[in-house]
Amino acid sequence: MARTVKPSRLNKGDTIAIIAPAGKPDPADLRKAVSRIKRIGYDVFVHPQCGLRRGYLAGDDKTRADALNEMFAGKKIKAIFAARGGYGCQRLMKYLDLNVIKANPKIFVGYSDLTILLHAFNNLGLVTFHGPMPAIDFSGNPYKFGLTNMLQTLTDTKSPIPIKNPRSAGAFKVYRKGRAEGILTGGNLSLLQKLIGTPFMPSFKNKIVFLEDIGEEPYRLDGCLAHLFMATDIARAAGFVFAPFYDCKITKRTFPSLTVRQVFDDYFSSLKVPILTNVACGHGNENVALPIGVKAAIDTEKKQFTLLESAVK
């Protein structure tokens, strides 16, 4: 693992690039999101690649990767936001110029399928940001919490920084009591499983690990966790943070079934580490931005989740 490199903070007037490494964003949704970002005081460059379509992809693999390489190399670009998730980031790896990306550390934000790229770039040492995506999270309502929270994370150089849920999500919940500190890592559970066997799979040892997903039935979550526990050091994490796992429910096709809670109990109840749940990171109406690669702490007695250092310089 390379030394940690924090990107430069975002300032009013800076240019944010929007690209689509996975699926094609809805044009109307993207226009609305861009308008809202500009209204706050930032310039926005929407890469033309966002308008392409090849089936479920926003253009062919090389074109999508070239857009990403170009935006990292671009001198005027201070941050890169993924327009949306979907599928396709795994297909980009052979076309990415990791040397260019490493030499030009910038804010890079996304979640869901973008988990692949978040860890590929974090493997270079770059702090990356698991956070809202414009065409998904800033185009409808509510959107203000996600946008304000993310920009605070991308601009604040002070610490500590408390992580707080939007009011709509309610309070954090305690699964297992305790306090822990460690480097923050994690992302979408299904995509983390897909990183197994690649050079970009993170180590979980002594880290605070956040996990989220959406629309996966319990048996599929079970399979992801089984693979992670067999193939990685996730059992040696210092602590865990779980999102609500929206719409991960039993369907008529899969009964009889375990519940999501039963699945997680089978893997995590024996671990003697603190675990917070109901943290609004990832899929959901409002999304807390979490930087991958900085020190964090969880304290279940106080129901606190805190960044112990800033994610930008």
N, C-alpha and C positions, 0 to 999 in steps of 0.2 A: 504494500500500500504506500503510495506516494505521500509526501508531507501535505498537510492540510493547507489549502489556498482559499481564502475568502475573497469573493468578488467585491468590487467597489460598490459602495452604496448607490442607490438610485436617487437622483435629485430632480426637482421640478425642471422641466424643459428638456430632460434627457429623452433619447429616442428608444422606444420599446419596439422590438420586432416581433411579429406574430407569424408563425409558420405552422404547418400541419404535417407532422411526421407520421401520423397514423391515418385517421379518417378525414374526409372532406367536411369542413364546417358548413353549416347553413349560412348562405350569404347575408340574409336579413339579420340573423342572430349576431353574426360577426360585426356587421355595420353598427348595430345598436351598442354592442360591447365597446367597440372602438370609440364611439361618441362619448360614452361614459368615462373611459380612461382619459380621453383628451380634455374633457371638462374639468378634470382634477388638475391638469397642468402639464401633462406629458405629451410628447410627440409620439405618433404611432406609425410604423411602417408595416403594412400588410404585404407579405411576400406574395407575388403572383401565383406561386405554387399552391397557395390556399384555394385557388379557384379550379384546380385540376381534379379530375376523377378518373380512376381506373378501378371499376368495381367498388369494393368497399375501401379502397385506398385513395388518398389525395394525390394521384399521379403515380408513376412507376417508382421503383425503389431508388434508383440513382438520382432521379429528379428531387425526390424528397430529401435524400441525404445531401445532395449538392446545396439545397436551400439552407440546411442546417450548417454545413461547412462555411457557406458564404456569410451567414449572419454572425458566426463566431469570428470570422476574419474581418468583418466590417468595422472600421474604426469609429464610425458614428453610433454604432449600436451598443447600448449599455445593458440591455436586458433582452432575453428571448423568452417569449411565452408560447407554449403550445396552444393552438386554437381549441383543440378538443382531443379526446382519446380515440377509442375504437379498437383498431388492430393494425399492426404493421411495423412497429418499432423494431421488433426482432429482425426483420428483413433488411434493416438499414446497415447493420454493423460492418459488413465488408466494404461498404462505400464511404464510411465516415473517416475523415482525416483526423485521427486522435491527436496527432502532433500539433495541428492547427488549433484544435480545441484546448489542448493543454497550454499552449503558448498564449492564448487569448482568453483567460478566465473571465467569464461573465455570469450574471444572474441567469439561471435557467429554471423555468417553472413548468410543472405539469403533474399529473397523477394518472392513475389507472394504467393504461398501456404504456404510458411514459415512465413507469417504474423501471423499465429496461434501460432507458437512457439516463435516468437519474443515477442509477448505479454504475453504468458504464463511465459516466463523467466523474462520479465520486471516486471511482477506482483510480482516476488520474490525480486525485487529491482535491478536486474542486468541490466546495460545498454547493449542494444543489437543493432545490426547493420543491417539496411535495405540496402543491397548492393549487388553487382554483385556475380554471382555464376559461378564457374570455367567451367563446361561443357557447359554452355550457353554463358557466356560473355567473357571468356578468350581463347576460342578454335578457333575462327574465326578472322576476321578483320572487323572493327578496334577493338583493345582490349587494347592498351597501356593506353589510358586515364582512363578507368575504373579501371584497375589494379593499376596504379600509384595513382589515387585519393583515392582509398580504402586504400591502404597501408599508405598513408599520414594520413588518419583519424585514422588508427589503431596504428600508431607510434608516432604521434605528441602530446606532452603533453603541448604545449604552446597554448595560446588563445589570442585574438579571432581567429577563423579559418573561412575565407570566403568560402562560397559554390559557386562554379562557374560551369556553363554549359560547356560541350565540345563545340568546335567551330562549329561542325556539327549541334548542336541543336539551335544555335542562342542565342539571349539575352532573359532574363526573360521578361515577359509581365505583365502589370498592369491591374488587373480586378477591384480592388477597392483600392483607395489611403489610405495611412496611415502608421503608424509605430506601431509595437507591439513586446513585449517580452513574452516568456513563455517556459515551458518545451516542447520539441519536441516529437510528437507522430504521429502515422498514419500508413499507409501501403496500401495494396491492398483493394480497396473499397468493392469488393465482399466478401473477406475474413473477413474484419472488420464486415460486416453484420452478418456473420456466428458466430461471437463471442458473439452476443447479447444473454443474458440469461445465459452466462457462468461466472465463477469467474474471467475470464481473460479479460473481456471487459474493456478497459481503460476508464477513465474519460477524457473528452475533455475540461472541464471547465478551462478557463484561459490558455490554451495551444496553441502552434502553431501546426496545424494539416496538415500533408501532405497526399494527396490522389492520387492514381494511379490505372490504370487498362488497360486491352487490350482486344480487340475482343468482347466487350459487346455492344449489340445494345442499343440505347437510352432508350427504355422502361425498360430494365434490370437495367441500371444505375439509372433510375427513381425509381424503386422498392427498390434498395439498399438505396438510399438517403431517401426515404419516411420512411423506417423502422428505419434508424438511427435517423432521426429527431423526430420520435414518441417515440422511446424507449431509447434514450440516451440524454446526455447534449451537443451534438455537436453544437447546436445553441449558446452556451455560450463560444465557443472557442475565444481566443484572436486574432487569425488570421489564414489564410489558405495558403497552397502552393499546387498547382495543377500540376500534370504531363500532358503531351500532350494527354493522353488517346488514344493511338494508335489503329487504326482500329476499333474504336467504332463508327460505321457508320450504316446508314439505309440500309437494304437489301430489295430486292423485296418482301420478305415475310411479311414485317412489315409496308408497307406504307398504309395509310398516317401515318406520324410520326412527332414527335418533333425532332429537331436537338439536339445534345449533348449540345450545347450552350444554347438552350432554356430550357432544363432540368435543367442545373446548374443555370440559371437565376431565375428559379422558386423557388429554394431553398436558393440561396445565395445573390441575389441582394438586399434583404431587410436587410441583416445583416450589421451593421455599423462597420465592422472590415476590416483591410487591407488584400488583397488577391493578391498573385503573381501566375502567370500561366507560362506554358512552362518551367517548371523545370524538367530536365532530370533525374528523379528518378524512378526506377522500370523498367518496360518493355521498351525496345528501344535498338538501336544499341550501345549506350554508356550510362552508368548508374552511377549516382552520389551516393556515399554512405552517408546515413543519420543515425546518432545514435539516438535511441529512449531512452529518459530519461535524456537528458542534456538540458541546457538552450540555447535558440536560439532567434534570432530577425529577423524581416523582415522590410525593409524600402523601400516603393515603390517609393518615390521621387528619391532615389539613385539607385533603382533597385538592392538592396542588400539583401542577405540572408546569415546570419552569425551564426556560432556556438559561443556562448559567453563563453564557457568553453570547455576544452578538453574532449574527451569521454573515454580516458584511463589514467591510472596513471603510 
